[in-house]
Amino acid sequence: MERVTAPIARRIALAVIAMHAILLPALLYGLYAVVSNSLTEIFIHHVRTLSRNLAVELELGDSLDSPKRLADVLDLAILNGDGIYAELLDDGQSVRSDLNSAGLQWPGRQDYQFTFDDQPAYFIELPIVRSGHAASFRLGFDKRPTLAQIQATKKRICLVLLIYLTIALAVAVRFGFGLARPVIQLQRSARRIASGDYAQSLRLNTGFRELHDLGRDLENMRSALVSVNDQLLREIRDKEAAEDQRAHLEVRLQHRQRLETVGTLAGGVAHEFNNMLLPIVLYTEAALADTGTRADVRGDLREVLASAFRAKEVVEKILRFSSVAGMPELMWIPLEPSVHEALRLFAALVPPTVVVRTRLDSCGRRVRADAGLVIQMIMNLCTNGYQSMDGADGVLTVGLRDEHRSEADGRGLPVGDYVVLTVTDTGQGMDTPTLERIFEPFFTTREVGRGTGLGLSVVHGIAESFGASIFVDSQRGQGTTMQVYFPAEPVAVTRTMELHHD
């Protein structure tokens, strides 16, 4: 083991040393420059800010006219911020602070840059603009604390880099020895693969001798596995394609069977409705011919005749929808007028124990649908809602709102804009097994003779023809909420609609 691992560890250690021999001097020089520039910029900013503030004090205050006040300002320059020299030159007369460092004189010029020479002070001169005075304000600041701070920081940087280099070398050596052990294990595993143990699959490409031997062993194994692996991949792809096709065909078959079942029943019921509507229309027309000039009676009969024709039109549309060969003609329409019409028709069916409320918050976005089938859908949903109350007092709420979905959810609803129709009742609610079957044709929880099990399956078929999605939220004893998500028109159309309630 030692003979194998030593070359790897030594190579890694030498590579780390060579890399740091190049990078550390550059890093050290860069850090020195950053520290020096930062500290000197802080120093210059500090002294210039302080100097400017004192100059403003001299310009705006009365210090130039008061020797005592002027002395206080000069002393303040010494006491605040490492000042060691303060002088005011006004009309050729010089006034200096008593706190100036001994032996320190104005060098004849101000410093624009921070220098690292033996000069202990950084000098700055500012003109004082004041009426009746031609003055300049001279200040000197001690550079030695900043220089000492720079030197101390450089020493700390050297210490940190030295510790870093020591740790890097230790980690490199430890990594080299740690690398050798798994390499030997990988080599043995590769040879087991070549001997027939296909549960392990490894391939390494490296310049080290040990890893090169491992790669060669894996290459010996590769030729025996390639053909088997390719065959397995082809079989998996064929199986996945067959499964996808089968699932797609199953969905299409179920959908077609549901439409055919609903269509058969709806067609029979619709024909019966037509047979019942025919005498209503004929007798109403005959009654109209016999009423003479009685306007009130003729108005009632015309309303009966109009309702009969509307019912006949709805039946015909259900027949067209339920037929596999015929689909409704869809148009971009707003839903709110259809909601009002459906509620107007539903008002004649709802018992007095049920209160109907509306919450129409939609801004009028249009959906692709058929108005007659929308009315039929709402009528069926409302009928299902009030029937679930089973004669008890309750509230039926019909809502309409706009909703934007920015991300897909677990229900499979795509991202986009929707107009959502909701019908909420305070009825008995449903348990989970019932929820799973409510859209099946002929399924009903009502007694024999009181329900056909067709209403919600027709609603589901109408929604599918519109490209809409239905979601049901219900719990036993807590009522039910039906939500129909209609995809909204891509571009919103602003329009004004006047809705009249009968």
C-alpha positions as semicolon CSV with decimal commas, in nm:
position;residue;x (nm);y (nm);z (nm)
1;M;0,000;0,000;0,000
2;E;0,278;0,247;0,090
3;R;0,455;0,186;-0,239
4;V;0,132;0,272;-0,424
5;T;0,014;0,573;-0,226
6;A;0,345;0,759;-0,179
7;P;0,381;0,878;-0,543
8;I;0,026;1,015;-0,549
9;A;0,065;1,205;-0,222
10;R;0,403;1,342;-0,323
11;R;0,275;1,462;-0,660
12;I;-0,018;1,637;-0,504
13;A;0,200;1,805;-0,239
14;L;0,448;1,924;-0,503
15;A;0,167;2,059;-0,719
16;V;0,022;2,251;-0,424
17;I;0,363;2,398;-0,338
18;A;0,427;2,503;-0,698
19;M;0,084;2,660;-0,730
20;H;0,124;2,859;-0,408
21;A;0,475;2,966;-0,497
22;I;0,319;3,152;-0,791
23;L;-0,009;3,267;-0,637
24;L;0,093;3,367;-0,284
25;P;0,341;3,645;-0,379
26;A;0,087;3,798;-0,613
27;L;-0,185;3,761;-0,351
28;L;0,039;3,913;-0,083
29;Y;0,129;4,211;-0,302
30;G;-0,236;4,264;-0,392
31;L;-0,348;4,252;-0,030
32;Y;-0,071;4,494;0,068
33;A;-0,187;4,736;-0,200
34;V;-0,554;4,705;-0,101
35;V;-0,480;4,759;0,269
36;S;-0,247;5,054;0,207
37;N;-0,486;5,223;-0,036
38;S;-0,788;5,167;0,188
39;L;-0,626;5,302;0,503
40;T;-0,470;5,600;0,329
41;E;-0,801;5,684;0,157
42;I;-0,976;5,669;0,492
43;F;-0,710;5,896;0,642
44;I;-0,728;6,150;0,358
45;H;-1,108;6,149;0,360
46;H;-1,109;6,207;0,735
47;V;-0,860;6,498;0,733
48;R;-1,018;6,666;0,433
49;T;-1,367;6,641;0,580
50;L;-1,248;6,782;0,913
51;S;-1,055;7,058;0,737
52;R;-1,351;7,153;0,523
53;N;-1,581;7,170;0,826
54;L;-1,338;7,395;1,012
55;A;-1,297;7,616;0,706
56;V;-1,674;7,652;0,679
57;E;-1,682;7,747;1,049
58;L;-1,426;8,021;0,981
59;E;-1,613;8,144;0,673
60;L;-1,958;8,157;0,829
61;G;-1,878;8,238;1,193
62;D;-1,716;8,536;1,363
63;S;-1,389;8,359;1,442
64;L;-1,180;8,579;1,209
65;D;-1,291;8,888;1,401
66;S;-1,239;8,738;1,748
67;P;-0,883;8,633;1,847
68;K;-1,015;8,414;2,128
69;R;-1,267;8,242;1,904
70;L;-0,998;8,197;1,639
71;A;-0,768;8,036;1,892
72;D;-1,046;7,797;1,993
73;V;-1,101;7,692;1,632
74;L;-0,729;7,630;1,581
75;D;-0,710;7,429;1,903
76;L;-1,017;7,231;1,793
77;A;-0,831;7,128;1,478
78;I;-0,556;6,982;1,698
79;L;-0,785;6,810;1,946
80;N;-1,011;6,642;1,689
81;G;-0,870;6,386;1,447
82;D;-0,489;6,346;1,489
83;G;-0,413;6,712;1,417
84;I;-0,058;6,827;1,504
85;Y;-0,040;7,162;1,323
86;A;-0,294;7,446;1,276
87;E;-0,226;7,792;1,134
88;L;-0,434;8,076;0,991
89;L;-0,268;8,320;0,752
90;D;-0,480;8,637;0,719
91;D;-0,351;8,942;0,523
92;G;0,006;8,832;0,580
93;Q;-0,040;8,777;0,954
94;S;0,004;8,424;1,091
95;V;-0,188;8,286;1,388
96;R;-0,088;7,940;1,514
97;S;-0,236;7,708;1,770
98;D;-0,059;7,672;2,101
99;L;-0,106;7,295;2,068
100;N;0,113;7,263;1,757
101;S;0,384;6,998;1,776
102;A;0,718;7,145;1,873
103;G;0,950;7,214;1,585
104;L;0,689;7,145;1,318
105;Q;0,682;7,406;1,039
106;W;0,472;7,460;0,728
107;P;0,668;7,292;0,443
108;G;0,563;7,555;0,189
109;R;0,311;7,331;0,004
110;Q;0,020;7,105;0,080
111;D;0,016;6,728;0,026
112;Y;-0,214;6,587;-0,237
113;Q;-0,120;6,222;-0,182
114;F;-0,039;6,016;0,123
115;T;0,337;5,945;0,116
116;F;0,534;5,682;0,303
117;D;0,841;5,901;0,363
118;D;0,990;6,019;0,693
119;Q;0,770;6,330;0,702
120;P;0,550;6,284;1,015
121;A;0,266;6,512;0,899
122;Y;0,019;6,538;0,613
123;F;-0,038;6,905;0,528
124;I;-0,344;7,062;0,371
125;E;-0,423;7,426;0,290
126;L;-0,772;7,567;0,233
127;P;-0,864;7,923;0,125
128;I;-1,105;8,115;0,349
129;V;-1,358;8,316;0,146
130;R;-1,490;8,599;0,366
131;S;-1,556;8,965;0,297
132;G;-1,267;9,182;0,412
133;H;-1,028;8,892;0,457
134;A;-0,775;8,721;0,231
135;A;-0,699;8,419;0,448
136;S;-0,583;8,061;0,413
137;F;-0,622;7,780;0,664
138;R;-0,326;7,545;0,705
139;L;-0,352;7,213;0,888
140;G;-0,117;6,924;0,955
141;F;-0,220;6,575;1,060
142;D;-0,012;6,297;1,211
143;K;0,053;6,018;0,958
144;R;0,236;5,792;1,200
145;P;-0,069;5,612;1,348
146;T;-0,190;5,528;0,997
147;L;0,157;5,408;0,894
148;A;0,178;5,192;1,205
149;Q;-0,167;5,049;1,134
150;I;-0,064;4,964;0,777
151;Q;0,249;4,784;0,900
152;A;0,054;4,592;1,165
153;T;-0,206;4,486;0,908
154;K;0,067;4,366;0,669
155;K;0,214;4,151;0,945
156;R;-0,126;3,999;1,017
157;I;-0,173;3,927;0,647
158;C;0,162;3,748;0,635
159;L;0,071;3,542;0,941
160;V;-0,268;3,446;0,796
161;L;-0,115;3,346;0,462
162;L;0,151;3,141;0,638
163;I;-0,115;2,955;0,837
164;Y;-0,315;2,906;0,518
165;L;-0,011;2,761;0,336
166;T;0,055;2,519;0,621
167;I;-0,306;2,402;0,623
168;A;-0,312;2,371;0,243
169;L;-0,003;2,152;0,243
170;A;-0,144;1,934;0,521
171;V;-0,472;1,893;0,336
172;A;-0,293;1,817;0,009
173;V;-0,082;1,543;0,169
174;R;-0,384;1,399;0,348
175;F;-0,584;1,410;0,024
176;G;-0,308;1,228;-0,162
177;F;-0,298;0,943;0,085
178;G;-0,676;0,931;0,099
179;L;-0,702;0,915;-0,279
180;A;-0,492;0,605;-0,310
181;R;-0,709;0,383;-0,095
182;P;-1,036;0,425;-0,290
183;V;-0,841;0,395;-0,615
184;I;-0,731;0,045;-0,518
185;Q;-1,086;-0,042;-0,423
186;L;-1,214;0,088;-0,755
187;Q;-0,955;-0,115;-0,937
188;R;-1,064;-0,432;-0,765
189;S;-1,427;-0,355;-0,836
190;A;-1,348;-0,303;-1,205
191;R;-1,181;-0,641;-1,224
192;R;-1,488;-0,800;-1,064
193;I;-1,699;-0,636;-1,332
194;A;-1,473;-0,782;-1,600
195;S;-1,520;-1,124;-1,441
196;G;-1,901;-1,098;-1,464
197;D;-2,025;-0,894;-1,165
198;Y;-2,227;-0,639;-1,365
199;A;-2,380;-0,475;-1,055
200;Q;-2,080;-0,238;-1,040
201;S;-2,001;0,006;-1,320
202;L;-1,691;0,231;-1,306
203;R;-1,477;0,418;-1,559
204;L;-1,175;0,645;-1,481
205;N;-0,959;0,852;-1,714
206;T;-0,638;0,989;-1,556
207;G;-0,262;1,024;-1,602
208;F;-0,166;0,836;-1,283
209;R;-0,029;0,489;-1,332
210;E;-0,267;0,322;-1,086
211;L;-0,572;0,492;-1,234
212;H;-0,450;0,415;-1,583
213;D;-0,436;0,044;-1,495
214;L;-0,790;0,071;-1,364
215;G;-0,905;0,235;-1,689
216;R;-0,743;-0,042;-1,888
217;D;-0,926;-0,307;-1,687
218;L;-1,255;-0,126;-1,738
219;E;-1,188;-0,103;-2,110
220;N;-1,140;-0,482;-2,121
221;M;-1,481;-0,516;-1,964
222;R;-1,649;-0,257;-2,191
223;S;-1,648;-0,463;-2,511
224;A;-1,836;-0,743;-2,337
225;L;-2,099;-0,507;-2,193
226;V;-2,167;-0,272;-2,483
227;S;-2,381;-0,506;-2,685
228;V;-2,582;-0,618;-2,382
229;N;-2,634;-0,260;-2,266
230;D;-2,744;-0,143;-2,612
231;Q;-2,994;-0,426;-2,636
232;L;-3,137;-0,344;-2,295
233;L;-3,172;0,023;-2,385
234;R;-3,359;-0,062;-2,705
235;E;-3,595;-0,290;-2,519
236;I;-3,660;-0,027;-2,251
237;R;-3,732;0,242;-2,511
238;D;-3,969;0,011;-2,698
239;K;-4,148;-0,080;-2,378
240;E;-4,184;0,284;-2,271
241;A;-4,322;0,380;-2,610
242;A;-4,572;0,094;-2,597
243;E;-4,682;0,192;-2,246
244;D;-4,730;0,556;-2,346
245;Q;-4,933;0,455;-2,650
246;R;-5,146;0,217;-2,445
247;A;-5,218;0,480;-2,180
248;H;-5,311;0,734;-2,446
249;L;-5,545;0,490;-2,617
250;E;-5,707;0,400;-2,285
251;V;-5,780;0,764;-2,210
252;R;-5,928;0,817;-2,556
253;L;-6,137;0,501;-2,528
254;Q;-6,274;0,596;-2,186
255;H;-6,357;0,943;-2,309
256;R;-6,535;0,807;-2,615
257;Q;-6,729;0,551;-2,413
258;R;-6,843;0,819;-2,171
259;L;-6,960;1,045;-2,452
260;E;-7,142;0,760;-2,624
261;T;-7,314;0,657;-2,300
262;V;-7,420;1,009;-2,211
263;G;-7,521;1,075;-2,572
264;T;-7,743;0,768;-2,586
265;L;-7,929;0,855;-2,269
266;A;-7,947;1,227;-2,342
267;G;-8,077;1,155;-2,692
268;G;-8,357;0,939;-2,558
269;V;-8,452;1,191;-2,292
270;A;-8,437;1,477;-2,541
271;H;-8,668;1,299;-2,783
272;E;-8,915;1,242;-2,500
273;F;-8,895;1,613;-2,414
274;N;-8,964;1,699;-2,776
275;N;-9,269;1,472;-2,772
276;M;-9,396;1,649;-2,460
277;L;-9,318;1,995;-2,595
278;L;-9,503;1,940;-2,920
279;P;-9,857;1,935;-2,769
280;I;-9,764;2,229;-2,548
281;V;-9,670;2,433;-2,854
282;L;-9,976;2,321;-3,054
283;Y;-10,229;2,378;-2,777
284;T;-10,074;2,714;-2,688
285;E;-10,092;2,829;-3,049
286;A;-10,454;2,712;-3,066
287;A;-10,534;2,895;-2,744
288;L;-10,376;3,211;-2,885
289;A;-10,604;3,186;-3,188
290;D;-10,912;3,149;-2,965
291;T;-10,845;3,421;-2,705
292;G;-10,954;3,708;-2,921
293;T;-10,846;4,049;-2,797
294;R;-10,778;3,971;-2,429
295;A;-10,427;4,120;-2,399
296;D;-10,347;3,978;-2,057
297;V;-10,425;3,621;-2,156
298;R;-10,249;3,654;-2,490
299;G;-9,936;3,787;-2,312
300;D;-9,930;3,488;-2,078
301;L;-9,976;3,246;-2,367
302;R;-9,697;3,412;-2,567
303;E;-9,467;3,372;-2,264
304;V;-9,558;3,002;-2,243
305;L;-9,493;2,961;-2,614
306;A;-9,158;3,144;-2,590
307;S;-9,051;2,924;-2,300
308;A;-9,148;2,614;-2,493
309;F;-8,940;2,721;-2,792
310;R;-8,645;2,800;-2,563
311;A;-8,675;2,455;-2,410
312;K;-8,687;2,301;-2,756
313;E;-8,371;2,492;-2,853
314;V;-8,189;2,370;-2,540
315;V;-8,290;2,011;-2,615
316;E;-8,159;2,041;-2,970
317;K;-7,827;2,176;-2,845
318;I;-7,793;1,892;-2,597
319;L;-7,856;1,649;-2,881
320;R;-7,589;1,816;-3,094
321;F;-7,342;1,814;-2,804
322;S;-7,407;1,456;-2,699
323;S;-7,365;1,322;-3,053
324;V;-7,011;1,200;-3,126
325;A;-7,043;1,324;-3,484
326;G;-7,173;1,671;-3,395
327;M;-7,004;1,934;-3,176
328;P;-7,147;2,271;-3,065
329;E;-7,038;2,582;-3,250
330;L;-6,821;2,771;-2,999
331;M;-6,783;3,148;-2,992
332;W;-6,604;3,399;-2,770
333;I;-6,875;3,514;-2,528
334;P;-6,890;3,669;-2,180
335;L;-7,034;3,436;-1,917
336;E;-7,225;3,687;-1,707
337;P;-7,528;3,721;-1,938
338;S;-7,562;3,342;-1,948
339;V;-7,544;3,330;-1,568
340;H;-7,826;3,584;-1,536
341;E;-8,041;3,400;-1,792
342;A;-7,983;3,066;-1,618
343;L;-8,075;3,215;-1,280
344;R;-8,388;3,369;-1,430
345;L;-8,499;3,030;-1,560
346;F;-8,390;2,857;-1,240
347;A;-8,601;3,095;-1,028
348;A;-8,914;2,908;-1,142
349;L;-8,772;2,575;-1,016
350;V;-8,606;2,663;-0,686
351;P;-8,817;2,598;-0,374
352;P;-8,887;2,887;-0,131
353;T;-8,667;2,725;0,135
354;V;-8,353;2,791;-0,073
355;V;-8,202;3,140;-0,093
356;V;-8,010;3,209;-0,417
357;R;-7,718;3,453;-0,392
358;T;-7,475;3,578;-0,655
359;R;-7,114;3,696;-0,637
360;L;-7,028;3,811;-0,988
361;D;-6,677;3,962;-0,967
362;S;-6,562;3,898;-1,324
363;C;-6,446;4,196;-1,531
364;G;-6,610;4,056;-1,845
365;R;-6,327;3,842;-1,989
366;R;-6,467;3,630;-2,271
367;V;-6,447;3,250;-2,299
368;R;-6,492;3,011;-2,590
369;A;-6,830;2,848;-2,533
370;D;-7,191;2,817;-2,643
371;A;-7,437;3,035;-2,450
372;G;-7,718;2,779;-2,457
373;L;-7,498;2,500;-2,324
374;V;-7,358;2,731;-2,057
375;I;-7,713;2,799;-1,939
376;Q;-7,782;2,424;-1,938
377;M;-7,463;2,365;-1,736
378;I;-7,554;2,627;-1,475
379;M;-7,911;2,497;-1,451
380;N;-7,783;2,142;-1,388
381;L;-7,531;2,259;-1,127
382;C;-7,793;2,468;-0,946
383;T;-8,046;2,185;-0,959
384;N;-7,791;1,943;-0,816
385;G;-7,712;2,197;-0,542
386;Y;-8,065;2,260;-0,420
387;Q;-8,153;1,889;-0,445
388;S;-7,864;1,811;-0,208
389;M;-8,042;2,021;0,059
390;D;-8,328;1,770;0,046
391;G;-8,602;2,024;0,125
392;A;-8,421;2,188;0,416
393;D;-8,346;2,560;0,444
394;G;-8,024;2,649;0,267
395;V;-7,825;2,893;0,059
396;L;-7,715;2,844;-0,301
397;T;-7,438;3,081;-0,414
398;V;-7,345;3,131;-0,779
399;G;-7,016;3,311;-0,835
400;L;-6,810;3,433;-1,128
401;R;-6,454;3,565;-1,100
402;D;-6,131;3,611;-1,297
403;E;-5,822;3,421;-1,190
404;H;-5,462;3,418;-1,311
405;R;-5,255;3,108;-1,236
406;S;-4,882;3,176;-1,249
407;E;-4,779;2,819;-1,176
408;A;-4,923;2,473;-1,229
409;D;-5,071;2,286;-0,934
410;G;-5,138;1,924;-0,849
411;R;-5,477;1,934;-1,023
412;G;-5,316;1,957;-1,366
413;L;-5,453;2,304;-1,443
414;P;-5,214;2,482;-1,684
415;V;-5,070;2,827;-1,623
416;G;-5,286;3,105;-1,768
417;D;-5,593;3,327;-1,727
418;Y;-5,932;3,180;-1,639
419;V;-6,289;3,281;-1,575
420;V;-6,411;3,067;-1,285
421;L;-6,777;2,973;-1,240
422;T;-6,860;2,852;-0,886
423;V;-7,179;2,700;-0,749
424;T;-7,179;2,648;-0,372
425;D;-7,455;2,487;-0,168
426;T;-7,510;2,424;0,201
427;G;-7,640;2,073;0,145
428;Q;-7,540;1,737;0,283
429;G;-7,201;1,720;0,110
430;M;-7,032;1,405;-0,020
431;D;-6,777;1,156;0,105
432;T;-6,465;1,053;-0,090
433;P;-6,611;0,743;-0,264
434;T;-6,906;0,949;-0,388
435;L;-6,678;1,229;-0,511
436;E;-6,486;0,980;-0,723
437;R;-6,801;0,875;-0,913
438;I;-7,020;1,186;-0,941
439;F;-6,942;1,240;-1,312
440;E;-7,015;0,880;-1,410
441;P;-7,330;0,841;-1,625
442;F;-7,632;0,701;-1,434
443;F;-7,458;0,731;-1,095
444;T;-7,686;0,892;-0,837
445;T;-7,720;0,892;-0,459
446;R;-8,091;0,973;-0,474
447;E;-8,374;0,725;-0,437
448;V;-8,501;0,528;-0,733
449;G;-8,733;0,748;-0,940
450;R;-8,595;1,076;-0,797
451;G;-8,274;1,101;-0,999
452;T;-8,133;0,976;-1,329
453;G;-7,762;1,028;-1,263
454;L;-7,736;1,227;-1,585
455;G;-7,709;1,588;-1,468
456;L;-7,343;1,605;-1,364
457;S;-7,225;1,376;-1,643
458;V;-7,387;1,617;-1,892
459;V;-7,215;1,907;-1,712
460;H;-6,882;1,726;-1,742
461;G;-6,936;1,663;-2,112
462;I;-7,030;2,027;-2,178
463;A;-6,722;2,147;-1,990
464;E;-6,497;1,916;-2,190
465;S;-6,643;2,046;-2,515
466;F;-6,546;2,399;-2,404
467;G;-6,196;2,294;-2,297
468;A;-6,290;2,381;-1,938
469;S;-6,200;2,189;-1,621
470;I;-6,430;2,100;-1,327
471;F;-6,313;2,065;-0,967
472;V;-6,531;1,961;-0,674
473;D;-6,469;2,040;-0,307
474;S;-6,706;1,868;-0,065
475;Q;-6,718;1,711;0,278
476;R;-6,996;1,518;0,441
477;G;-7,225;1,759;0,626
478;Q;-7,043;2,075;0,506
479;G;-7,190;2,138;0,162
480;T;-7,032;2,129;-0,184
481;T;-6,853;2,374;-0,410
482;M;-6,836;2,313;-0,786
483;Q;-6,572;2,514;-0,975
484;V;-6,558;2,533;-1,357
485;Y;-6,238;2,689;-1,495
486;F;-6,296;2,839;-1,843
487;P;-5,976;2,941;-2,030
488;A;-6,009;3,316;-2,086
489;E;-5,957;3,494;-2,416
490;P;-5,583;3,562;-2,462
491;V;-5,634;3,937;-2,507
492;A;-5,874;4,103;-2,269
493;V;-6,155;4,291;-2,443
494;T;-6,308;4,576;-2,247
495;R;-6,673;4,612;-2,306
496;T;-6,972;4,760;-2,129
497;M;-7,269;4,537;-2,060
498;E;-7,597;4,635;-1,905
499;L;-7,757;4,344;-1,721
500;H;-8,125;4,352;-1,631
501;H;-8,273;4,132;-1,360
502;D;-8,633;4,022;-1,394
